[in-house]
Amino acid sequence: MTNFSEMLSKAKAMQEKMKDVQEQIKKIQVEGASGGNLVKVTLSGDYEIKSIKITDATKNESQEIINDLIIAAYNNAKENLKKKSAEELSKVTGGLNLPLDFKLPF
């Protein structure tokens, strides 16, 4: 029985660490860029857009191109956030590939 109790205790400790990491990740901010830094998007850890910066040179472009640049910068920021989140999660899980929203069944 000791092994099971010990495993349960470790699982609960990991669950607490996961909650802490999830809160830390929400505070992360990453930047994505497109068009050679013509457009930059800053994203928070919970995928909320914090800012969009468009250079003056970009403002001369058509609306369609500006939209595409914003979308590309957001997607770049999203990928950067996924990588940063995975790094933070890896610190807690010891390299296990658990999803960020992983919940233990207790």
MOPAC internal coordinates of N, CA, C and O (Angstrom, degrees):
PM7 1SCF
backbone

  N    0.0000 0     0.00 0     0.00 0    0    0    0
  C    1.4529 1     0.00 0     0.00 0    1    0    0
  C    1.5228 1   111.91 1     0.00 0    2    1    0
  O    1.2310 1   120.09 1   152.01 1    3    2    1
  N    1.3039 1   117.44 1   -27.99 1    3    2    1
  C    1.4546 1   120.73 1  -177.50 1    5    3    2
  C    1.5269 1   111.25 1   -60.68 1    6    5    3
  O    1.2310 1   120.25 1   138.75 1    7    6    5
  N    1.3261 1   117.14 1   -41.25 1    7    6    5
  C    1.4542 1   120.44 1  -179.61 1    9    7    6
  C    1.5242 1   111.41 1   -61.93 1   10    9    7
  O    1.2310 1   120.27 1   137.76 1   11   10    9
  N    1.3185 1   117.08 1   -42.24 1   11   10    9
  C    1.4617 1   120.35 1   179.88 1   13   11   10
  C    1.5248 1   110.03 1   -66.37 1   14   13   11
  O    1.2310 1   119.98 1   136.75 1   15   14   13
  N    1.2973 1   117.64 1   -43.25 1   15   14   13
  C    1.4672 1   121.42 1   178.81 1   17   15   14
  C    1.5248 1   110.70 1   -62.59 1   18   17   15
  O    1.2310 1   121.39 1   139.91 1   19   18   17
  N    1.3078 1   114.95 1   -40.09 1   19   18   17
  C    1.4680 1   119.60 1   178.86 1   21   19   18
  C    1.5305 1   110.73 1   -66.17 1   22   21   19
  O    1.2310 1   120.61 1   137.81 1   23   22   21
  N    1.3316 1   116.45 1   -42.19 1   23   22   21
  C    1.4647 1   120.74 1   178.02 1   25   23   22
  C    1.5246 1   110.58 1   -62.78 1   26   25   23
  O    1.2310 1   120.53 1   137.08 1   27   26   25
  N    1.3175 1   116.59 1   -42.92 1   27   26   25
  C    1.4588 1   121.59 1   179.36 1   29   27   26
  C    1.5240 1   110.52 1   -62.71 1   30   29   27
  O    1.2310 1   120.59 1   138.54 1   31   30   29
  N    1.3021 1   116.48 1   -41.46 1   31   30   29
  C    1.4562 1   121.68 1   178.65 1   33   31   30
  C    1.5312 1   111.03 1   -63.34 1   34   33   31
  O    1.2310 1   120.55 1   136.39 1   35   34   33
  N    1.3379 1   116.55 1   -43.61 1   35   34   33
  C    1.4641 1   120.83 1   178.63 1   37   35   34
  C    1.5259 1   111.03 1   -65.79 1   38   37   35
  O    1.2310 1   120.52 1   141.73 1   39   38   37
  N    1.3128 1   116.61 1   -38.27 1   39   38   37
  C    1.4696 1   120.48 1   179.49 1   41   39   38
  C    1.5292 1   110.66 1   -65.11 1   42   41   39
  O    1.2310 1   120.38 1   138.88 1   43   42   41
  N    1.3189 1   116.87 1   -41.12 1   43   42   41
  C    1.4624 1   120.19 1   177.83 1   45   43   42
  C    1.5234 1   111.11 1   -65.82 1   46   45   43
  O    1.2310 1   120.51 1   141.33 1   47   46   45
  N    1.3212 1   116.64 1   -38.67 1   47   46   45
  C    1.4668 1   120.65 1   178.14 1   49   47   46
  C    1.5275 1   109.91 1   -64.03 1   50   49   47
  O    1.2310 1   120.47 1   138.63 1   51   50   49
  N    1.3296 1   116.71 1   -41.37 1   51   50   49
  C    1.4665 1   120.03 1   178.48 1   53   51   50
  C    1.5246 1   110.53 1   -65.15 1   54   53   51
  O    1.2310 1   120.63 1   141.54 1   55   54   53
  N    1.3217 1   116.41 1   -38.46 1   55   54   53
  C    1.4603 1   120.28 1   178.88 1   57   55   54
  C    1.5367 1   110.20 1   -61.35 1   58   57   55
  O    1.2310 1   120.10 1   138.92 1   59   58   57
  N    1.3099 1   117.42 1   -41.08 1   59   58   57
  C    1.4652 1   121.14 1   177.77 1   61   59   58
  C    1.5255 1   110.87 1   -64.82 1   62   61   59
  O    1.2310 1   120.78 1   137.83 1   63   62   61
  N    1.3277 1   116.11 1   -42.17 1   63   62   61
  C    1.4586 1   119.94 1   177.75 1   65   63   62
  C    1.5266 1   110.60 1   -62.67 1   66   65   63
  O    1.2310 1   120.45 1   141.33 1   67   66   65
  N    1.3237 1   116.75 1   -38.67 1   67   66   65
  C    1.4654 1   121.15 1   179.13 1   69   67   66
  C    1.5323 1   110.13 1   -62.44 1   70   69   67
  O    1.2310 1   120.41 1   138.64 1   71   70   69
  N    1.3252 1   116.82 1   -41.36 1   71   70   69
  C    1.4688 1   119.93 1   177.64 1   73   71   70
  C    1.5226 1   110.44 1   -61.26 1   74   73   71
  O    1.2310 1   120.83 1   137.35 1   75   74   73
  N    1.3294 1   116.02 1   -42.65 1   75   74   73
  C    1.4648 1   120.32 1   179.01 1   77   75   74
  C    1.5255 1   111.11 1   -62.60 1   78   77   75
  O    1.2310 1   120.54 1   136.29 1   79   78   77
  N    1.3255 1   116.57 1   -43.71 1   79   78   77
  C    1.4592 1   120.55 1  -179.83 1   81   79   78
  C    1.5241 1   110.59 1   -64.57 1   82   81   79
  O    1.2310 1   120.41 1   139.77 1   83   82   81
  N    1.3246 1   116.81 1   -40.23 1   83   82   81
  C    1.4586 1   119.88 1   178.87 1   85   83   82
  C    1.5268 1   110.53 1   -60.57 1   86   85   83
  O    1.2310 1   120.35 1   140.51 1   87   86   85
  N    1.3156 1   116.93 1   -39.49 1   87   86   85
  C    1.4667 1   120.61 1   177.69 1   89   87   86
  C    1.5246 1   110.79 1   -68.33 1   90   89   87
  O    1.2310 1   120.06 1   140.48 1   91   90   89
  N    1.3226 1   117.49 1   -39.52 1   91   90   89
  C    1.4641 1   121.18 1   177.95 1   93   91   90
  C    1.5246 1   110.66 1   -64.03 1   94   93   91
  O    1.2310 1   120.58 1   138.77 1   95   94   93
  N    1.3080 1   116.49 1   -41.23 1   95   94   93
  C    1.4620 1   120.98 1  -178.50 1   97   95   94
  C    1.5233 1   110.60 1   -64.08 1   98   97   95
  O    1.2310 1   119.95 1   143.88 1   99   98   97
  N    1.3195 1   117.70 1   -36.12 1   99   98   97
  C    1.4678 1   120.20 1   177.98 1  101   99   98
  C    1.5273 1   111.62 1   -60.10 1  102  101   99
  O    1.2310 1   120.25 1   153.19 1  103  102  101
  N    1.3244 1   117.12 1   -26.81 1  103  102  101
  C    1.4663 1   121.81 1  -177.97 1  105  103  102
  C    1.5321 1   113.15 1   -86.48 1  106  105  103
  O    1.2310 1   120.36 1   168.60 1  107  106  105
  N    1.3204 1   116.91 1   -11.40 1  107  106  105
  C    1.4668 1   121.33 1  -179.57 1  109  107  106
  C    1.5247 1   109.32 1   -68.02 1  110  109  107
  O    1.2310 1   120.73 1   -34.71 1  111  110  109
  N    1.3210 1   116.20 1   145.29 1  111  110  109
  C    1.4538 1   120.83 1   170.20 1  113  111  110
  C    1.5177 1   107.93 1  -128.82 1  114  113  111
  O    1.2310 1   120.87 1   -46.54 1  115  114  113
  N    1.3314 1   115.95 1   133.46 1  115  114  113
  C    1.4568 1   121.88 1   178.97 1  117  115  114
  C    1.5278 1   108.51 1  -126.89 1  118  117  115
  O    1.2310 1   122.15 1   -19.93 1  119  118  117
  N    1.3242 1   113.50 1   160.07 1  119  118  117
  C    1.4576 1   118.98 1   179.82 1  121  119  118
  C    1.5150 1   109.54 1  -119.69 1  122  121  119
  O    1.2310 1   121.24 1   -36.68 1  123  122  121
  N    1.3079 1   115.24 1   143.32 1  123  122  121
  C    1.4554 1   121.83 1   173.31 1  125  123  122
  C    1.5061 1   108.02 1  -124.23 1  126  125  123
  O    1.2310 1   120.41 1   -30.81 1  127  126  125
  N    1.3199 1   116.83 1   149.19 1  127  126  125
  C    1.4577 1   120.66 1  -178.14 1  129  127  126
  C    1.5208 1   110.05 1  -135.47 1  130  129  127
  O    1.2310 1   121.33 1   -20.80 1  131  130  129
  N    1.3253 1   115.06 1   159.20 1  131  130  129
  C    1.4599 1   120.30 1   175.51 1  133  131  130
  C    1.5228 1   108.85 1  -147.92 1  134  133  131
  O    1.2310 1   121.54 1   -16.87 1  135  134  133
  N    1.3230 1   114.67 1   163.13 1  135  134  133
  C    1.4571 1   120.42 1   177.49 1  137  135  134
  C    1.5175 1   113.16 1    60.90 1  138  137  135
  O    1.2310 1   120.12 1  -143.98 1  139  138  137
  N    1.3234 1   117.39 1    36.02 1  139  138  137
  C    1.4548 1   119.79 1  -178.61 1  141  139  138
  C    1.5159 1   111.76 1    64.69 1  142  141  139
  O    1.2310 1   120.91 1  -136.07 1  143  142  141
  N    1.3251 1   115.87 1    43.93 1  143  142  141
  C    1.4803 1   124.13 1   179.59 1  145  143  142
  C    1.5279 1   113.67 1    71.62 1  146  145  143
  O    1.2310 1   119.95 1  -158.69 1  147  146  145
  N    1.3227 1   117.70 1    21.31 1  147  146  145
  C    1.4663 1   119.83 1   174.57 1  149  147  146
  C    1.5261 1   110.49 1   -69.44 1  150  149  147
  O    1.2310 1   121.04 1   145.61 1  151  150  149
  N    1.3258 1   115.61 1   -34.39 1  151  150  149
  C    1.4648 1   121.68 1   178.16 1  153  151  150
  C    1.5105 1   108.40 1  -129.71 1  154  153  151
  O    1.2310 1   120.62 1   -45.24 1  155  154  153
  N    1.3378 1   116.43 1   134.76 1  155  154  153
  C    1.4651 1   122.05 1   176.14 1  157  155  154
  C    1.5225 1   108.69 1  -128.52 1  158  157  155
  O    1.2310 1   121.42 1   -41.84 1  159  158  157
  N    1.3329 1   114.89 1   138.16 1  159  158  157
  C    1.4552 1   121.68 1   178.16 1  161  159  158
  C    1.5217 1   107.68 1  -123.29 1  162  161  159
  O    1.2310 1   120.38 1   -49.25 1  163  162  161
  N    1.3330 1   116.88 1   130.75 1  163  162  161
  C    1.4588 1   122.19 1   174.99 1  165  163  162
  C    1.5177 1   107.76 1  -104.39 1  166  165  163
  O    1.2310 1   121.24 1   -49.29 1  167  166  165
  N    1.3219 1   115.22 1   130.71 1  167  166  165
  C    1.4612 1   122.98 1  -174.92 1  169  167  166
  C    1.5114 1   109.45 1  -123.68 1  170  169  167
  O    1.2310 1   120.28 1   -40.22 1  171  170  169
  N    1.3261 1   117.06 1   139.78 1  171  170  169
  C    1.4643 1   120.89 1   174.89 1  173  171  170
  C    1.5206 1   109.20 1   -86.20 1  174  173  171
  O    1.2310 1   121.02 1    -9.81 1  175  174  173
  N    1.3191 1   115.66 1   170.19 1  175  174  173
  C    1.4574 1   121.47 1  -178.03 1  177  175  174
  C    1.5123 1   115.03 1   -63.00 1  178  177  175
  O    1.2310 1   120.23 1   161.87 1  179  178  177
  N    1.3212 1   117.16 1   -18.13 1  179  178  177
  C    1.4630 1   119.49 1   176.18 1  181  179  178
  C    1.5366 1   111.06 1  -104.90 1  182  181  179
  O    1.2310 1   121.42 1  -152.02 1  183  182  181
  N    1.3474 1   114.89 1    27.98 1  183  182  181
  C    1.4659 1   124.09 1   173.53 1  185  183  182
  C    1.5334 1   113.89 1    65.00 1  186  185  183
  O    1.2310 1   120.13 1  -155.25 1  187  186  185
  N    1.3113 1   117.37 1    24.75 1  187  186  185
  C    1.4575 1   121.19 1   175.88 1  189  187  186
  C    1.5248 1   108.48 1   -90.02 1  190  189  187
  O    1.2310 1   120.41 1   -48.98 1  191  190  189
  N    1.3266 1   116.82 1   131.02 1  191  190  189
  C    1.4605 1   120.46 1   177.78 1  193  191  190
  C    1.5142 1   108.23 1   -72.81 1  194  193  191
  O    1.2310 1   120.77 1   -55.90 1  195  194  193
  N    1.3274 1   116.12 1   124.10 1  195  194  193
  C    1.4611 1   122.17 1   179.45 1  197  195  194
  C    1.5201 1   111.33 1   -96.11 1  198  197  195
  O    1.2310 1   120.24 1   145.42 1  199  198  197
  N    1.3281 1   117.15 1   -34.58 1  199  198  197
  C    1.4604 1   119.74 1   177.42 1  201  199  198
  C    1.5201 1   110.97 1  -159.84 1  202  201  199
  O    1.2310 1   121.71 1   -25.01 1  203  202  201
  N    1.3162 1   114.34 1   154.99 1  203  202  201
  C    1.4619 1   122.82 1   172.74 1  205  203  202
  C    1.5225 1   106.04 1  -130.54 1  206  205  203
  O    1.2310 1   120.95 1   -57.12 1  207  206  205
  N    1.3219 1   115.79 1   122.88 1  207  206  205
  C    1.4612 1   120.57 1   179.32 1  209  207  206
  C    1.5235 1   108.51 1  -114.46 1  210  209  207
  O    1.2310 1   121.23 1   -54.47 1  211  210  209
  N    1.3090 1   115.25 1   125.53 1  211  210  209
  C    1.4563 1   121.93 1  -179.86 1  213  211  210
  C    1.5231 1   107.30 1  -120.80 1  214  213  211
  O    1.2310 1   120.45 1   -56.11 1  215  214  213
  N    1.3292 1   116.74 1   123.89 1  215  214  213
  C    1.4590 1   119.99 1  -179.06 1  217  215  214
  C    1.5335 1   109.87 1   -69.40 1  218  217  215
  O    1.2310 1   120.95 1   -21.19 1  219  218  217
  N    1.3181 1   115.78 1   158.81 1  219  218  217
  C    1.4662 1   120.84 1   178.70 1  221  219  218
  C    1.5240 1   111.54 1   -59.67 1  222  221  219
  O    1.2310 1   120.59 1   143.35 1  223  222  221
  N    1.3367 1   116.47 1   -36.65 1  223  222  221
  C    1.4683 1   120.56 1   179.27 1  225  223  222
  C    1.5280 1   110.98 1   -61.33 1  226  225  223
  O    1.2310 1   120.43 1   145.51 1  227  226  225
  N    1.3046 1   116.79 1   -34.49 1  227  226  225
  C    1.4609 1   121.36 1  -178.95 1  229  227  226
  C    1.5215 1   111.47 1   -69.72 1  230  229  227
  O    1.2310 1   120.51 1   148.11 1  231  230  229
  N    1.3067 1   116.63 1   -31.89 1  231  230  229
  C    1.4650 1   121.06 1  -176.09 1  233  231  230
  C    1.5264 1   112.21 1   -64.39 1  234  233  231
  O    1.2310 1   120.01 1   164.29 1  235  234  233
  N    1.3268 1   117.59 1   -15.71 1  235  234  233
  C    1.4631 1   121.40 1   177.45 1  237  235  234
  C    1.5294 1   112.18 1   -83.32 1  238  237  235
  O    1.2310 1   120.67 1   170.77 1  239  238  237
  N    1.3235 1   116.33 1    -9.23 1  239  238  237
  C    1.4644 1   121.28 1  -178.87 1  241  239  238
  C    1.5229 1   110.35 1   -80.11 1  242  241  239
  O    1.2310 1   121.16 1   -13.43 1  243  242  241
  N    1.3173 1   115.39 1   166.57 1  243  242  241
  C    1.4696 1   120.24 1   177.66 1  245  243  242
  C    1.5235 1   109.77 1   -69.58 1  246  245  243
  O    1.2310 1   120.94 1   -21.46 1  247  246  245
  N    1.3114 1   115.82 1   158.54 1  247  246  245
  C    1.4700 1   121.01 1   179.85 1  249  247  246
  C    1.5253 1   111.18 1   -58.83 1  250  249  247
  O    1.2310 1   120.67 1   142.40 1  251  250  249
  N    1.3159 1   116.32 1   -37.60 1  251  250  249
  C    1.4744 1   120.34 1  -179.42 1  253  251  250
  C    1.5298 1   111.12 1   -62.73 1  254  253  251
  O    1.2310 1   120.18 1   136.49 1  255  254  253
  N    1.3185 1   117.26 1   -43.51 1  255  254  253
  C    1.4651 1   120.96 1   179.49 1  257  255  254
  C    1.5285 1   110.18 1   -66.93 1  258  257  255
  O    1.2310 1   120.19 1   137.80 1  259  258  257
  N    1.3264 1   117.23 1   -42.20 1  259  258  257
  C    1.4724 1   120.50 1   178.17 1  261  259  258
  C    1.5277 1   109.96 1   -60.29 1  262  261  259
  O    1.2310 1   120.50 1   135.46 1  263  262  261
  N    1.3282 1   116.65 1   -44.54 1  263  262  261
  C    1.4718 1   120.42 1   178.43 1  265  263  262
  C    1.5263 1   110.83 1   -59.45 1  266  265  263
  O    1.2310 1   120.54 1   134.57 1  267  266  265
  N    1.3304 1   116.57 1   -45.43 1  267  266  265
  C    1.4646 1   120.68 1   179.63 1  269  267  266
  C    1.5314 1   111.40 1   -61.63 1  270  269  267
  O    1.2310 1   120.55 1   139.47 1  271  270  269
  N    1.3432 1   116.56 1   -40.53 1  271  270  269
  C    1.4606 1   120.40 1   178.60 1  273  271  270
  C    1.5248 1   111.75 1   -65.34 1  274  273  271
  O    1.2310 1   120.30 1   140.72 1  275  274  273
  N    1.3252 1   117.04 1   -39.28 1  275  274  273
  C    1.4694 1   120.88 1   178.19 1  277  275  274
  C    1.5276 1   109.95 1   -64.83 1  278  277  275
  O    1.2310 1   120.66 1   135.17 1  279  278  277
  N    1.3127 1   116.34 1   -44.83 1  279  278  277
  C    1.4655 1   120.62 1   179.22 1  281  279  278
  C    1.5316 1   110.33 1   -61.77 1  282  281  279
  O    1.2310 1   120.42 1   135.54 1  283  282  281
  N    1.3212 1   116.80 1   -44.46 1  283  282  281
  C    1.4674 1   120.75 1  -179.52 1  285  283  282
  C    1.5341 1   110.54 1   -64.43 1  286  285  283
  O    1.2310 1   120.24 1   139.76 1  287  286  285
  N    1.3358 1   117.15 1   -40.24 1  287  286  285
  C    1.4725 1   120.19 1   178.86 1  289  287  286
  C    1.5278 1   110.24 1   -66.15 1  290  289  287
  O    1.2310 1   120.10 1   139.69 1  291  290  289
  N    1.3311 1   117.42 1   -40.31 1  291  290  289
  C    1.4715 1   120.59 1   177.27 1  293  291  290
  C    1.5288 1   110.28 1   -62.30 1  294  293  291
  O    1.2310 1   120.57 1   134.12 1  295  294  293
  N    1.3173 1   116.52 1   -45.88 1  295  294  293
  C    1.4728 1   119.86 1  -179.90 1  297  295  294
  C    1.5207 1   111.26 1   -62.67 1  298  297  295
  O    1.2310 1   120.20 1   142.55 1  299  298  297
  N    1.3285 1   117.22 1   -37.45 1  299  298  297
  C    1.4613 1   121.21 1   176.71 1  301  299  298
  C    1.5265 1   109.85 1   -64.42 1  302  301  299
  O    1.2310 1   120.27 1   135.86 1  303  302  301
  N    1.3221 1   117.09 1   -44.14 1  303  302  301
  C    1.4683 1   121.21 1   178.38 1  305  303  302
  C    1.5247 1   110.43 1   -62.72 1  306  305  303
  O    1.2310 1   120.55 1   139.30 1  307  306  305
  N    1.3234 1   116.56 1   -40.70 1  307  306  305
  C    1.4707 1   120.89 1   179.66 1  309  307  306
  C    1.5223 1   110.85 1   -61.32 1  310  309  307
  O    1.2310 1   120.20 1   136.92 1  311  310  309
  N    1.3274 1   117.23 1   -43.08 1  311  310  309
  C    1.4648 1   121.05 1   177.62 1  313  311  310
  C    1.5319 1   110.85 1   -64.44 1  314  313  311
  O    1.2310 1   120.82 1   138.28 1  315  314  313
  N    1.3257 1   116.03 1   -41.72 1  315  314  313
  C    1.4690 1   119.99 1   177.61 1  317  315  314
  C    1.5252 1   110.95 1   -62.13 1  318  317  315
  O    1.2310 1   120.55 1   141.45 1  319  318  317
  N    1.3311 1   116.55 1   -38.55 1  319  318  317
  C    1.4585 1   120.58 1   178.85 1  321  319  318
  C    1.5256 1   111.33 1   -67.62 1  322  321  319
  O    1.2310 1   120.28 1   139.66 1  323  322  321
  N    1.3174 1   117.08 1   -40.34 1  323  322  321
  C    1.4726 1   120.33 1   177.26 1  325  323  322
  C    1.5289 1   110.66 1   -59.56 1  326  325  323
  O    1.2310 1   120.84 1   136.41 1  327  326  325
  N    1.3338 1   115.99 1   -43.59 1  327  326  325
  C    1.4672 1   120.14 1   179.97 1  329  327  326
  C    1.5259 1   110.70 1   -64.69 1  330  329  327
  O    1.2310 1   120.61 1   134.61 1  331  330  329
  N    1.3292 1   116.45 1   -45.39 1  331  330  329
  C    1.4636 1   120.83 1  -178.65 1  333  331  330
  C    1.5355 1   110.08 1   -64.88 1  334  333  331
  O    1.2310 1   120.34 1   138.51 1  335  334  333
  N    1.3273 1   116.96 1   -41.49 1  335  334  333
  C    1.4671 1   121.14 1   178.53 1  337  335  334
  C    1.5170 1   110.76 1   -63.07 1  338  337  335
  O    1.2310 1   120.61 1   137.95 1  339  338  337
  N    1.3324 1   116.44 1   -42.05 1  339  338  337
  C    1.4644 1   120.66 1   179.35 1  341  339  338
  C    1.5275 1   110.78 1   -63.43 1  342  341  339
  O    1.2310 1   120.35 1   142.03 1  343  342  341
  N    1.3318 1   116.95 1   -37.97 1  343  342  341
  C    1.4677 1   120.55 1   177.57 1  345  343  342
  C    1.5253 1   110.61 1   -62.77 1  346  345  343
  O    1.2310 1   120.64 1   133.75 1  347  346  345
  N    1.3237 1   116.37 1   -46.25 1  347  346  345
  C    1.4695 1   120.57 1  -179.64 1  349  347  346
  C    1.5271 1   110.76 1   -64.25 1  350  349  347
  O    1.2310 1   120.51 1   137.72 1  351  350  349
  N    1.3185 1   116.63 1   -42.28 1  351  350  349
  C    1.4595 1   121.64 1   179.97 1  353  351  350
  C    1.5229 1   110.95 1   -65.90 1  354  353  351
  O    1.2310 1   120.44 1   142.46 1  355  354  353
  N    1.3149 1   116.77 1   -37.54 1  355  354  353
  C    1.4533 1   121.54 1  -179.65 1  357  355  354
  C    1.5277 1   111.67 1   -63.26 1  358  357  355
  O    1.2310 1   120.36 1   148.15 1  359  358  357
  N    1.3217 1   116.92 1   -31.85 1  359  358  357
  C    1.4632 1   120.70 1   178.42 1  361  359  358
  C    1.5282 1   111.07 1   -61.76 1  362  361  359
  O    1.2310 1   120.38 1   145.28 1  363  362  361
  N    1.3221 1   116.87 1   -34.72 1  363  362  361
  C    1.4647 1   121.47 1  -177.86 1  365  363  362
  C    1.5165 1   111.83 1   -84.83 1  366  365  363
  O    1.2310 1   120.74 1   140.01 1  367  366  365
  N    1.3199 1   116.18 1   -39.99 1  367  366  365
  C    1.4644 1   119.91 1  -173.00 1  369  367  366
  C    1.5131 1   113.04 1   -89.12 1  370  369  367
  O    1.2310 1   120.32 1   176.93 1  371  370  369
  N    1.3190 1   117.00 1    -3.07 1  371  370  369
  C    1.4602 1   119.46 1  -179.61 1  373  371  370
  C    1.5098 1   112.87 1    67.17 1  374  373  371
  O    1.2310 1   120.39 1  -149.90 1  375  374  373
  N    1.3292 1   116.85 1    30.10 1  375  374  373
  C    1.4567 1   120.84 1   177.07 1  377  375  374
  C    1.5132 1   114.25 1    96.39 1  378  377  375
  O    1.2310 1   119.50 1   174.65 1  379  378  377
  N    1.3357 1   118.55 1    -5.35 1  379  378  377
  C    1.4653 1   119.60 1   175.81 1  381  379  378
  C    1.5176 1   108.31 1   -66.02 1  382  381  379
  O    1.2310 1   120.05 1   -39.66 1  383  382  381
  N    1.2988 1   117.52 1   140.34 1  383  382  381
  C    1.4589 1   121.52 1  -179.36 1  385  383  382
  C    1.5244 1   110.84 1   -89.20 1  386  385  383
  O    1.2310 1   120.39 1  -110.17 1  387  386  385
  N    1.3134 1   116.85 1    69.83 1  387  386  385
  C    1.4621 1   120.99 1   178.22 1  389  387  386
  C    1.5189 1   109.19 1   -91.70 1  390  389  387
  O    1.2310 1   120.10 1   -35.49 1  391  390  389
  N    1.3321 1   117.42 1   144.51 1  391  390  389
  C    1.4650 1   119.07 1   176.65 1  393  391  390
  C    1.5253 1   110.00 1   -68.24 1  394  393  391
  O    1.2310 1   120.87 1   -26.32 1  395  394  393
  N    1.3425 1   115.93 1   153.68 1  395  394  393
  C    1.4519 1   121.04 1  -177.18 1  397  395  394
  C    1.5254 1   111.94 1   -59.97 1  398  397  395
  O    1.2310 1   120.14 1   147.54 1  399  398  397
  N    1.3219 1   117.35 1   -32.46 1  399  398  397
  C    1.4665 1   120.93 1  -178.00 1  401  399  398
  C    1.5325 1   112.44 1   -94.69 1  402  401  399
  O    1.2310 1   120.42 1  -157.81 1  403  402  401
  N    1.3225 1   116.81 1    22.19 1  403  402  401
  C    1.4685 1   122.36 1  -178.39 1  405  403  402
  C    1.5366 1   110.15 1   -59.52 1  406  405  403
  O    1.2310 1   121.16 1   -50.24 1  407  406  405
  N    1.3146 1   115.38 1   129.76 1  407  406  405
  C    1.4688 1   121.98 1   178.13 1  409  407  406
  C    1.5173 1   108.00 1  -124.41 1  410  409  407
  O    1.2310 1   121.69 1   -43.89 1  411  410  409
  N    1.3293 1   114.38 1   136.11 1  411  410  409
  C    1.4627 1   119.19 1   174.82 1  413  411  410
  C    1.5297 1   107.97 1   -84.98 1  414  413  411
  O    1.2310 1   119.62 1   -26.18 1  415  414  413
  N    1.3126 1   118.33 1   153.82 1  415  414  413
  C    1.4810 1   120.98 1  -172.41 1  417  415  414
  C    1.5333 1   114.05 1   -79.77 1  418  417  415
  O    1.2310 1   119.58 1  -145.53 1  419  418  417
  N    1.3101 1   118.40 1    34.47 1  419  418  417
  C    1.4672 1   119.96 1   176.14 1  421  419  418
  C    1.4923 1   110.39 1  -149.02 1  422  421  419
  O    1.2310 1   120.10 1   180.00 1  423  422  421

